[in-house]
Amino acid sequence: MENSVFVSIIIPAYNEETRLASSLEKIAAFLEKQTYTAEVLVVENGSQDNTLQIAQDFAATHPNFRTLHETARGKGLAVRRGMLEARGEYRFMCDADLSMPIEELNRFLPPLMTDADIVIGSREVPGAQRYDEPQYRHVGGRSINTLIRWLALPKIKDTQCGFKNFSAIVAEDIFNYQTINGWSFDVELLFISRLRGYKIVELPIPWYYSPESHVQPVKDAIRLILDLLDIRRNARRGAYDPKI
């Protein structure tokens, strides 16, 4: 891959003016200590605050940071844009709030992690730790995951955590078949990955709840159900079959 780097960090950013600058500083400080090459792509989409300007200003003084702009909203849309424009051998999806400390990144990558096509941060597998999460949010999240396991992804305990790592080959395959631009895009991508036979590993992580989360439990749950039905319908009509 021409001008490739070891890892690309893709950060979807929607209305993140209060958290983004601090998170980018933490990521930059972490990467300065690593021996591998890295790039960071902030994908701003449809923000109504100063998120885009903050990302652009930071990138202007940090050569390995780039800012991409999408006018339309949707976390899935932003992540797809970043994944397909990235140059990394590995491509790491990272929430802007750093609810998982960036220092955990190396656990998703070789040499600490080997023999996996996709590594997903998990708040539910043994060894994971949740901090400060209200009980009602945890119960709601478990209910949503139950639906996901029934309708699309048996045995995966946490599909919605915002920290996932893909090899370049896998990313360039599955993101080209993505149809969902909203919150449920993770489920679709993992569903396609299962169809392809890619190996998915759930990695236990420490995760810190943020009261500024953009998740809207009721609205997102309804949208998820509709998206799960779309995923099953897409699979039946061959929308995820490899293009020849």
WOKASUL-V558972 format. One record per helix or strand of 2 or more residues. SS is the DSSP state (helix for helix, strand for strand). FROM is the first residue (numbers start at 0). TO is the last residue. If there is no record, write none. Layout:
<<SS;FROM;TO> <SS;FROM;TO>>
This chain:
<<strand;4;12> <helix;19;31> <strand;37;44> <helix;50;59> <strand;64;69> <helix;74;84> <strand;87;92> <helix;101;107> <strand;117;121> <strand;128;130> <helix;134;150> <strand;163;166> <helix;167;176> <helix;184;195> <strand;199;203> <strand;205;207> <helix;216;235>>
